[in-house]
Each structure stands twice: as structure tokens, then as C-alpha cells.
Amino acid sequence: MPSRSHEIPLRLIQNRPETVPALLREALGFPVPGHTEAVLTSSVLTNCDPKEWNADGAVLLRDGGHPVLAVAVERQNDRDTEKHFSWPAYLATLYGRLECPAVLVVLCPDEAVARWCARPIETGHPGFTLRPLVVGPDTMPVVVDPERARALPELAVLSAHAHGGHDGRVLKALVEALDSAGETNRPFYYDYVLAGLNEAARKELEGLMSVDTYEWQSDFARKYVGIGREEGREEGREEGREEGVADSVLRVLAKRGIAVSDGVRTRIRSCGDLDTLNSWLDRALDISRAEDLFD
């Protein structure tokens, strides 16, 4: 089953498809055609052939309703030679179904995997060599401009996850991104970045999110950082983070169509242990019944 590290970057793109053309332009130098919108399209790339071809995600750029570029999006955490056979099929099927140019973008968590994924794939047909467009940590855009972060929070989250351990500027931009992100997504985005930071960067991010250093423009601080007397701030921050992870567990279950009883919901929301909640969040991606969270 897909892991949490596999699913979260894809969820960012699902939440804001315009992240994909930004990655094409800024990470890969790809000449993105003029378009008026970026929308999700079906990632099921199956025609009549009984073998299923399912990409991790797919985005369609349209100009005034006319398709101008289709993008198959894959998240690849490790080497997998099977992809050398499925990726060309994804691209060809997407191209045929939408009748517009199509490209493959692969998101990788480290440079070793990125180098492997970028290798040319020889299909055997003369001239038909697929060279995947790969975004690894080194090519992930560095988002440091506050206005840019507020306009495209998902790209700022990917930037902070890749560069936050060594570039404090992206953490400052992340705070702006979190403040402008939707209420539903904030705790999910924050947990994703925080989990990937080293200890020094974690402390820096938590310091930036203090109400003493940032003038919050939303109610994010009240819920996830803690506002009030000095002695209550740290406690408020911890309680807010636990509440945010509990919300993420319930959102994942809802997205997967898994029924949640009142008893399960109450147990999740009343849990005060962050490690337990994070383990439930990981399990929520794989289980078939909500009650299996607690096994």
C-alpha cells in the first residue's frame, strides 16, 4: 500500500493543480503553454485492454476550455523497473484520450532515486525514447517570497520539505503559506513539513510561528500555535498540533470512503498523545475498517 510519504505530495497537487505547471516551469525549465486553468483529470489510464494503467495523478492545462497540455504525475520513493513499462503506457494513453501534448513528471524524495528515474526509457520504436521529467530535492523550486507562498501554498510546502533543513528563508515563506492555506489543509501541511526537518530547523519553524514573531492574519494561531498568556502558549501549541493530526486522520478516512462510528471519532479526537495520533494517521492510508486503527 502507498506510504504517507508517497501520498502527501500527491495530495498537495490534488488540492491545487496549478502546482504542476509551476514545477514544470521552475524546477524543469519546461515551456508551459499559455493556459487559463489547471484542473485534475482522471488518472485511470485504461482503455479496453484488461490490464489497468493507473498513474498516481493527472493534471490537464486548458486555455479557454481547450486542452493544451496533459501531465501524468508520479511519486517515486524507490527504484522500480516495472515503471519502465508502465510509464510509456501512461503517457501514450493520456495523449490519446485527451488529444493534446502529454508529459510525465516524477516527484522523488532524494537525488539517488531522482537520477535513476531520469534515465531514458527505450521503447524499441525508432525515436520513441521516453525521458521522464524528474523533480528531486535539488531541483525543487526554492520559495522564499511571501506573496508567492501565499498565492501557491502547496508549492511552498514542497519547497519547505525539500530545503527547510538548510534554508531558513523557505521556513519564513512556509509560515505565510500556512496562514493562507485552507483551514482543512493547514495541520496536514504543517505535519508533513515538520516531520522532514532536522531538530534545529524544527525549533526555527516553531519559533517563527510564535505569536511574538508573526502577526497572524487568520485564526491559525488560535488553533495550532496557542494565543494568550505566556505560560499557556507551549501547551496551546501542543494541544493544537494533536487536534490537527486527529483532524487529518478523520479526513484521510473520509477521503477513502471508510465509515467512522461516533465511538471511533470520539476516541480519535480525545487522544492526547501525538505519537499515537501519527501512527493512526499512517494506518489510515492502509486499513479497510476504521476500527483497525487501534489494533
C-alpha positions in Angstrom: 0.0 0.0 0.0 1.2 3.6 -0.6 3.0 5.2 2.3 2.3 8.5 3.8 5.5 10.0 2.2 4.1 8.8 -1.1 0.6 10.2 -0.7 1.2 13.6 0.8 2.9 15.3 -2.3 0.2 13.9 -4.5 -2.5 15.3 -2.1 -0.8 18.8 -2.4 -1.3 18.6 -6.2 -4.8 17.3 -5.9 -5.6 20.3 -3.6 -4.0 22.8 -6.1 -3.4 21.5 -9.7 -1.7 24.8 -10.6 1.3 23.4 -8.6 2.1 21.2 -11.6 2.8 24.0 -14.2 4.8 25.8 -11.5 7.0 22.8 -11.1 7.3 22.4 -14.9 8.5 26.0 -15.3 10.6 26.5 -12.2 12.1 23.0 -11.5 12.4 21.7 -15.0 12.6 24.7 -17.3 9.8 23.2 -19.4 8.0 25.6 -21.8 4.5 25.5 -20.3 1.9 26.6 -22.9 -0.4 29.6 -22.1 -3.4 28.4 -20.2 -6.3 29.8 -18.3 -6.8 26.9 -15.8 -5.3 23.8 -14.4 -7.7 21.0 -13.5 -7.5 17.5 -12.3 -8.2 14.8 -14.8 -8.7 11.1 -14.4 -5.5 9.3 -13.5 -7.1 5.9 -14.6 -5.3 5.4 -17.9 -7.1 2.3 -19.1 -8.9 1.8 -22.4 -10.2 -1.6 -23.4 -7.1 -3.5 -22.6 -7.8 -5.7 -19.5 -4.5 -4.6 -17.9 -5.1 -1.5 -15.8 -2.8 1.5 -16.1 -3.3 3.9 -13.1 -1.0 6.9 -12.7 -0.6 8.5 -9.2 -2.2 11.7 -10.6 -3.0 13.6 -13.7 -3.5 17.3 -14.4 -4.8 19.0 -17.5 -4.0 22.5 -18.6 -6.7 24.2 -20.6 -6.8 27.5 -22.4 -10.4 28.7 -22.7 -11.7 25.2 -22.3 -9.3 23.8 -24.9 -6.7 21.2 -23.7 -3.1 22.4 -24.2 -1.1 20.0 -22.0 -1.7 16.8 -20.1 0.6 15.9 -17.2 0.9 12.4 -15.7 2.2 12.8 -12.2 4.1 10.0 -10.4 5.6 9.9 -6.8 8.5 7.5 -6.8 10.2 6.7 -3.5 12.5 4.0 -4.8 13.7 2.2 -7.9 11.1 0.1 -9.7 11.9 -1.4 -13.1 8.2 -2.1 -13.7 7.8 1.7 -14.2 9.9 1.4 -17.4 7.0 -0.4 -18.9 4.1 1.4 -17.3 5.3 5.0 -17.7 5.3 4.9 -21.5 1.8 3.4 -21.4 0.6 6.2 -19.1 1.9 8.9 -21.4 0.6 7.3 -24.6 -2.9 6.7 -23.2 -3.2 10.2 -21.7 -2.1 11.6 -25.1 -4.7 9.5 -26.9 -7.5 10.2 -24.5 -7.2 13.9 -24.3 -5.8 14.6 -27.8 -3.2 17.1 -26.7 0.6 17.0 -25.9 1.4 15.0 -22.8 4.4 14.8 -20.4 5.4 12.7 -17.4 6.5 14.4 -14.2 8.1 12.2 -11.4 8.5 13.6 -7.9 11.4 12.0 -5.9 12.3 12.4 -2.2 16.1 12.0 -2.8 18.6 12.6 -5.5 19.7 9.0 -5.9 16.1 7.9 -6.8 15.8 11.1 -9.0 18.8 10.1 -11.0 17.5 6.6 -11.6 14.1 7.9 -12.6 15.6 10.3 -15.1 17.2 7.6 -17.1 15.9 7.3 -20.7 13.4 4.5 -21.4 13.9 2.9 -24.7 10.6 1.5 -26.0 12.1 -0.1 -29.1 10.3 2.1 -31.6 12.7 4.3 -33.5 12.8 7.8 -32.0 10.3 6.8 -29.2 12.6 7.3 -26.1 10.9 8.5 -23.0 12.9 10.8 -20.8 10.9 11.4 -17.6 10.8 14.9 -16.3 12.1 14.4 -12.7 11.8 16.8 -9.7 14.2 15.9 -6.9 15.3 17.9 -3.8 18.0 19.7 -5.8 15.6 20.9 -8.5 12.6 21.6 -6.3 11.9 25.4 -6.5 13.1 27.5 -3.5 10.0 29.5 -2.5 11.2 32.5 -0.3 8.8 35.3 -1.5 5.9 35.7 1.0 3.5 36.8 -1.7 4.4 33.7 -3.8 4.0 31.5 -0.8 0.5 32.9 -0.1 -0.5 32.6 -3.7 0.6 28.9 -4.1 0.8 27.4 -0.6 1.3 23.8 -1.9 4.4 24.7 -3.8 5.8 26.5 -0.7 5.1 23.3 1.3 7.0 21.2 -1.2 9.8 23.8 -1.1 10.0 23.7 2.7 10.0 20.0 2.9 13.0 19.9 0.4 15.0 22.9 1.6 13.8 23.8 5.1 16.6 21.9 6.8 19.3 24.2 5.4 17.5 27.4 4.3 15.6 29.4 6.9 14.1 31.6 4.2 11.8 28.9 3.0 10.5 28.3 6.5 9.6 32.0 6.8 7.7 31.7 3.5 6.1 28.5 4.8 4.5 30.4 7.7 2.9 32.7 5.1 1.7 29.7 3.1 0.2 28.0 6.1 -1.7 31.2 7.1 -3.2 31.4 3.6 -3.9 27.7 3.1 -7.4 26.4 3.7 -8.5 25.5 7.2 -8.8 21.9 6.3 -5.3 21.6 4.9 -3.2 23.6 7.4 -2.4 20.9 10.0 -1.8 18.3 7.3 0.8 20.6 5.6 2.4 21.6 8.8 2.9 18.0 10.0 4.3 17.0 6.6 7.0 19.7 6.7 7.8 19.3 10.4 8.3 15.5 10.0 11.0 16.1 7.4 13.0 18.7 9.3 16.1 18.2 11.4 15.9 19.3 15.1 17.5 22.7 14.5 15.1 23.5 11.7 12.1 22.3 13.7 13.0 24.7 16.5 13.4 27.5 14.0 10.0 26.9 12.5 8.3 26.7 15.8 10.0 30.0 16.8 8.8 31.6 13.6 5.2 30.5 14.3 5.2 32.1 17.7 2.8 35.0 18.1 5.7 37.1 19.3 7.3 37.0 15.9 4.5 36.7 13.4 1.3 38.8 13.1 -1.2 36.1 12.1 -3.8 37.1 9.5 -6.1 34.2 10.2 -7.3 32.1 13.2 -4.5 29.6 12.6 -2.6 30.8 15.6 -5.5 30.3 18.0 -6.0 26.7 16.9 -2.5 25.4 16.2 0.0 27.8 17.8 -1.6 29.0 21.0 -2.6 32.5 21.9 -2.9 34.0 25.4 -0.7 34.2 28.4 3.0 33.3 28.1 2.7 30.3 30.4 -0.1 28.9 28.2 1.5 29.2 24.8 3.5 26.0 24.7 0.6 23.9 26.0 -1.7 25.5 23.4 0.7 24.7 20.6 0.9 21.0 21.6 -2.9 20.7 22.0 -3.4 22.4 18.7 -1.0 20.0 16.9 -2.7 17.0 18.4 -6.1 18.3 17.3 -4.7 18.9 13.8 -3.4 15.4 13.4 -6.7 14.0 14.7 -8.5 16.0 12.0 -6.0 14.6 9.4 -6.8 11.0 10.5 -10.5 11.6 10.0 -10.0 13.4 6.7 -8.0 10.5 5.3 -10.6 8.0 6.4 -13.4 10.2 4.8 -11.4 10.6 1.5 -11.0 6.8 1.3 -14.8 6.3 1.9 -14.3 4.4 5.2 -17.2 4.8 7.6 -16.4 6.2 11.1 -18.6 5.5 14.0 -19.3 8.0 16.7 -17.2 5.9 19.1 -14.2 5.8 16.8 -14.5 9.5 16.1 -14.6 10.3 19.8 -11.6 8.1 20.6 -9.5 9.8 17.8 -10.5 13.3 18.9 -9.9 12.7 22.6 -6.4 11.2 22.1 -3.8 13.4 23.7 -0.7 11.5 22.6 0.9 12.9 19.4 2.9 9.7 18.6 -0.2 7.6 18.8 -2.1 10.0 16.5 0.7 10.0 14.0 0.7 6.2 14.0 -3.0 6.2 13.4 -2.5 8.7 10.5 -0.1 6.2 8.9 -2.5 3.3 9.3 -5.4 5.3 8.0 -3.8 5.1 4.5 -4.0 1.3 4.5 -6.8 -0.1 6.6 -10.2 -1.2 5.4 -12.2 -0.5 8.6 -11.8 2.4 11.0 -11.7 0.1 14.0 -8.4 -1.4 12.6 -6.7 1.9 13.6 -6.4 0.6 17.1 -5.1 -2.9 16.5 
